[in-house]
Amino acid sequence: MASIETIGVMTKPAVRQAGEVVPGLLKFLGERGIKVRYDEQTAVYLDRSDGSPRAQVPDGAQLVIVLGGDGTLLSAARAVVGRNIPLMPVNLGGLGFLTAITAEELYVELDRVFAGDYRVGLRSMLHCELWRDGGMAAQYEALNDVVVTKAALARMIDLDTYVGANFVCTYKADGLIVATPTGSTAYSLSAGGPIVFPTVTAFCISPICPHMLTNRPVVVPDDSEIRIINKAEDANAFLTIDGQVGGPLFKLDQVVCRRSEQTIQLVRPPKMMFFDVLREKLSWGQR
């Protein structure tokens, strides 16, 4: 990482702890002569009105600190995608698989970053395209997952699914999740999908409450193109990217997923490995 002159800060809204952490963080950075850019929500905790839209916070920054949970990190990832800027996720409560640094560890870990004693983990992303009536209607980048799910009051939906030129099956289910290794510990895990080590070059296809109990999650190489054809009637299915953006699907819409050219850099504590996080977050047995 280049020498740090400017840091961006993004914060989850309505978190009591943030009201204590944010002012202290800016004081800490100011004492070290580091400029700070922050989003509108961070400005609320400072009782100020000079916050920038989240997409503008990374401008000119060499590091972005994300205060919140995994959802805040996913939002921040969309803001920095395509830029060579690491994210430093700090957990302010909640499960937080991706936000492994606690608020109590924040300043210690920042000093390590300033001293060059840190790890950066590269996380792969999914590129998603929505095709409608022969043309591309939208495209997205996902860090966790691309999900096609039934609308709130709809019955199970039918989804024709292909991996490359190979027909997998027609899933009759509440939906289908295509997850990155990073996303394997999110919605996909709740749907019975496997935990995938972050550096494995694969994607996981997990059905949500399938009608056929023999429909199980499938792990495919990440150079595969995954194509999902929505057979449900208009507005009976919904496309969601990282649980945060998306929209309703029309009948015969096609959702195409492939490995993105973009990656996300996450600053990781030097002594906390992936299995340490699993033991802590999932309460696995200790030695």
C-alpha positions as CSV (number, residue, x, y, z in Angstrom):
1,M,0.0,0.0,0.0
2,A,1.3,3.5,-0.8
3,S,1.9,5.9,2.0
4,I,-1.4,6.9,3.5
5,E,-2.3,10.6,3.3
6,T,-6.1,10.4,3.1
7,I,-8.5,7.8,4.5
8,G,-12.2,7.4,3.7
9,V,-14.7,6.5,6.5
10,M,-18.1,4.9,5.9
11,T,-20.4,4.0,8.8
12,K,-23.5,2.0,9.4
13,P,-26.5,4.2,10.5
14,A,-28.3,4.0,13.9
15,V,-25.5,2.2,15.8
16,R,-25.0,3.6,19.3
17,Q,-21.4,2.5,19.5
18,A,-20.6,4.5,16.3
19,G,-21.4,7.6,18.2
20,E,-18.4,6.9,20.4
21,V,-16.0,5.4,17.8
22,V,-16.4,7.9,15.0
23,P,-15.3,11.1,16.9
24,G,-12.4,9.1,18.5
25,L,-11.3,7.8,15.1
26,L,-11.2,11.2,13.5
27,K,-9.2,12.6,16.4
28,F,-6.7,9.7,16.2
29,L,-6.2,10.2,12.4
30,G,-6.0,14.0,12.8
31,E,-3.2,13.7,15.3
32,R,-1.3,11.8,12.7
33,G,-1.8,14.4,10.0
34,I,-4.1,12.2,7.9
35,K,-6.9,13.8,6.0
36,V,-10.3,12.2,6.2
37,R,-13.2,11.9,3.8
38,Y,-16.4,10.5,5.2
39,D,-19.9,9.7,4.1
40,E,-23.2,11.4,5.1
41,Q,-23.9,8.9,7.8
42,T,-20.5,9.3,9.4
43,A,-21.2,13.1,9.4
44,V,-24.3,12.4,11.5
45,Y,-22.2,10.9,14.3
46,L,-20.0,14.0,14.2
47,D,-23.1,16.3,14.3
48,R,-21.9,17.8,11.0
49,S,-23.5,18.2,7.6
50,D,-20.4,18.0,5.3
51,G,-20.5,14.3,4.5
52,S,-20.1,13.1,0.9
53,P,-22.2,10.6,-1.0
54,R,-20.8,7.1,-0.3
55,A,-19.6,6.7,-3.9
56,Q,-17.4,9.8,-3.6
57,V,-15.7,8.9,-0.3
58,P,-12.9,6.8,-1.9
59,D,-11.8,9.8,-4.2
60,G,-8.2,10.5,-3.4
61,A,-8.1,8.0,-0.5
62,Q,-5.5,5.2,0.0
63,L,-7.6,3.3,2.5
64,V,-11.3,3.1,3.4
65,I,-12.3,2.2,6.9
66,V,-15.8,0.6,7.1
67,L,-17.5,0.8,10.5
68,G,-20.5,-1.5,10.9
69,G,-21.3,-5.0,9.8
70,D,-21.1,-7.1,6.6
71,G,-23.9,-5.2,5.0
72,T,-22.1,-1.9,5.4
73,L,-19.0,-3.6,3.9
74,L,-21.0,-4.8,0.9
75,S,-22.2,-1.2,0.3
76,A,-18.6,0.1,0.6
77,A,-17.4,-2.6,-1.8
78,R,-19.7,-1.2,-4.5
79,A,-18.3,2.2,-3.9
80,V,-14.6,1.2,-4.3
81,V,-15.0,-1.4,-7.1
82,G,-12.7,-0.7,-9.9
83,R,-10.3,1.3,-7.7
84,N,-7.1,0.0,-6.1
85,I,-8.1,0.9,-2.6
86,P,-8.2,-1.6,0.3
87,L,-11.1,-1.7,2.7
88,M,-10.5,-2.0,6.5
89,P,-13.8,-3.5,7.9
90,V,-14.5,-2.9,11.6
91,N,-17.3,-4.8,13.3
92,L,-19.7,-2.7,15.4
93,G,-21.9,-5.6,16.6
94,G,-23.6,-8.5,14.8
95,L,-22.2,-11.7,13.3
96,G,-19.8,-10.1,10.9
97,F,-17.9,-12.8,9.0
98,L,-16.1,-10.1,6.9
99,T,-15.7,-7.5,9.6
100,A,-13.2,-9.5,11.7
101,I,-11.6,-6.4,13.4
102,T,-13.4,-5.3,16.6
103,A,-13.8,-1.7,17.7
104,E,-11.4,-2.4,20.6
105,E,-8.7,-3.5,18.1
106,L,-9.2,-0.6,15.7
107,Y,-6.3,1.7,16.8
108,V,-3.9,-1.2,17.2
109,E,-4.7,-2.5,13.7
110,L,-4.4,1.0,12.3
111,D,-1.0,1.4,13.8
112,R,0.0,-1.9,12.2
113,V,-1.3,-0.7,8.8
114,F,0.7,2.6,9.1
115,A,3.8,0.5,10.0
116,G,3.2,-1.9,7.1
117,D,2.5,-4.9,9.3
118,Y,-0.8,-6.1,7.8
119,R,-2.3,-8.6,5.3
120,V,-4.5,-7.8,2.4
121,G,-6.9,-10.5,1.2
122,L,-8.1,-10.4,-2.4
123,R,-11.7,-11.4,-2.7
124,S,-13.2,-12.4,-6.1
125,M,-16.5,-10.9,-7.3
126,L,-19.4,-12.0,-9.6
127,H,-20.3,-10.0,-12.7
128,C,-24.1,-10.3,-13.3
129,E,-26.0,-9.3,-16.4
130,L,-29.8,-9.1,-16.7
131,W,-30.9,-9.9,-20.3
132,R,-34.4,-9.0,-21.4
133,D,-36.0,-9.2,-24.9
134,G,-32.6,-9.8,-26.5
135,G,-30.8,-6.9,-24.9
136,M,-28.9,-6.3,-21.7
137,A,-31.2,-4.4,-19.3
138,A,-28.7,-4.1,-16.3
139,Q,-25.4,-5.2,-15.0
140,Y,-24.0,-5.5,-11.5
141,E,-20.9,-6.5,-9.5
142,A,-21.5,-8.7,-6.5
143,L,-19.1,-9.5,-3.6
144,N,-21.3,-12.0,-1.9
145,D,-24.0,-13.3,-4.2
146,V,-26.6,-13.0,-6.9
147,V,-30.0,-14.3,-5.9
148,V,-33.2,-15.0,-7.9
149,T,-36.0,-15.4,-5.4
150,K,-39.8,-15.6,-5.5
151,A,-41.8,-12.5,-4.8
152,A,-43.4,-12.2,-1.3
153,L,-46.7,-13.8,-2.2
154,A,-45.6,-15.9,-5.1
155,R,-45.6,-19.7,-5.2
156,M,-42.4,-21.6,-5.9
157,I,-40.8,-20.5,-9.1
158,D,-39.2,-22.5,-12.0
159,L,-35.6,-21.5,-13.0
160,D,-33.9,-23.2,-15.9
161,T,-30.2,-23.3,-15.0
162,Y,-27.2,-23.8,-17.2
163,V,-23.4,-24.0,-16.5
164,G,-21.7,-23.1,-19.7
165,A,-23.5,-25.0,-22.5
166,N,-24.6,-27.7,-20.0
167,F,-28.2,-27.8,-18.8
168,V,-28.2,-28.4,-15.0
169,C,-31.9,-28.7,-14.3
170,T,-35.1,-26.7,-13.8
171,Y,-35.1,-25.8,-10.2
172,K,-38.6,-25.6,-8.7
173,A,-37.8,-23.7,-5.5
174,D,-38.2,-20.5,-3.6
175,G,-35.1,-19.2,-5.4
176,L,-31.5,-19.8,-6.3
177,I,-28.3,-18.4,-5.0
178,V,-25.0,-18.0,-6.9
179,A,-22.4,-17.2,-4.3
180,T,-18.7,-16.3,-4.3
181,P,-16.4,-17.9,-1.8
182,T,-16.9,-14.8,0.3
183,G,-20.6,-15.1,0.0
184,S,-20.5,-18.8,1.0
185,T,-20.8,-17.8,4.6
186,A,-23.8,-15.5,3.9
187,Y,-27.3,-16.4,2.5
188,S,-25.9,-19.5,0.8
189,L,-24.9,-20.9,4.1
190,S,-28.4,-20.4,5.5
191,A,-29.7,-22.3,2.5
192,G,-27.5,-25.3,3.2
193,G,-24.6,-24.4,1.0
194,P,-21.0,-25.3,1.8
195,I,-18.4,-23.0,3.4
196,V,-15.8,-22.3,0.7
197,F,-12.3,-21.1,1.6
198,P,-11.9,-17.5,0.3
199,T,-9.1,-18.3,-2.2
200,V,-10.8,-21.3,-3.8
201,T,-11.6,-20.5,-7.5
202,A,-15.2,-21.6,-7.5
203,F,-18.8,-20.4,-7.2
204,C,-21.6,-22.2,-5.4
205,I,-25.1,-22.7,-6.8
206,S,-27.6,-23.2,-3.9
207,P,-31.3,-23.7,-4.3
208,I,-33.6,-22.1,-1.7
209,C,-36.1,-24.6,-0.2
210,P,-36.2,-26.8,-3.4
211,H,-39.3,-28.9,-4.1
212,M,-37.0,-31.9,-4.8
213,L,-35.1,-32.8,-1.7
214,T,-32.4,-34.3,-4.0
215,N,-31.6,-30.8,-5.4
216,R,-28.4,-30.0,-3.5
217,P,-25.9,-27.2,-3.7
218,V,-23.3,-27.5,-6.5
219,V,-19.8,-26.0,-6.6
220,V,-18.5,-25.1,-10.1
221,P,-15.2,-23.6,-11.4
222,D,-15.2,-19.8,-11.3
223,D,-14.4,-19.7,-15.1
224,S,-17.9,-21.1,-15.7
225,E,-20.8,-18.9,-17.0
226,I,-23.9,-19.6,-15.1
227,R,-27.2,-18.7,-16.8
228,I,-30.6,-18.7,-15.1
229,I,-33.8,-18.4,-17.2
230,N,-36.8,-17.2,-15.2
231,K,-39.9,-19.1,-16.0
232,A,-42.1,-17.4,-13.5
233,E,-44.7,-14.8,-14.6
234,D,-43.9,-11.1,-14.6
235,A,-43.0,-9.7,-11.1
236,N,-43.3,-13.2,-9.5
237,A,-39.5,-13.4,-9.2
238,F,-36.9,-10.9,-8.0
239,L,-33.2,-10.4,-8.7
240,T,-31.1,-9.2,-5.7
241,I,-27.4,-8.3,-5.7
242,D,-25.6,-8.7,-2.3
243,G,-29.1,-8.4,-0.7
244,Q,-29.1,-4.6,-1.4
245,V,-29.8,-3.8,-5.0
246,G,-31.8,-5.4,-7.8
247,G,-35.4,-5.4,-9.1
248,P,-38.3,-7.5,-10.3
249,L,-37.9,-10.0,-13.1
250,F,-40.1,-10.6,-16.2
251,K,-40.9,-14.0,-17.6
252,L,-38.0,-15.4,-19.7
253,D,-35.5,-12.9,-18.3
254,Q,-32.1,-14.3,-18.2
255,V,-29.6,-13.7,-15.4
256,V,-26.0,-14.4,-16.5
257,C,-23.2,-14.7,-13.9
258,R,-19.5,-15.0,-14.5
259,R,-16.3,-14.1,-12.7
260,S,-15.8,-10.4,-12.5
261,E,-12.6,-8.7,-13.7
262,Q,-12.8,-6.7,-10.4
263,T,-11.6,-7.8,-7.0
264,I,-11.9,-6.3,-3.5
265,Q,-9.0,-5.9,-1.1
266,L,-9.7,-6.5,2.6
267,V,-7.3,-5.6,5.3
268,R,-7.1,-8.6,7.6
269,P,-5.6,-8.8,11.2
270,P,-2.2,-10.4,10.8
271,K,-2.8,-13.2,13.3
272,M,-6.4,-14.0,12.5
273,M,-6.9,-16.7,9.9
274,F,-10.1,-17.9,8.1
275,F,-10.7,-20.8,10.5
276,D,-10.2,-18.5,13.5
277,V,-13.1,-16.5,12.2
278,L,-15.2,-19.6,11.7
279,R,-14.5,-20.8,15.2
280,E,-15.4,-17.4,16.7
281,K,-18.5,-16.6,14.6
282,L,-20.0,-20.1,14.4
283,S,-19.0,-21.1,18.0
284,W,-17.1,-24.2,16.7
285,G,-15.4,-26.2,19.4
286,Q,-12.1,-25.0,20.8
287,R,-9.0,-27.1,21.3
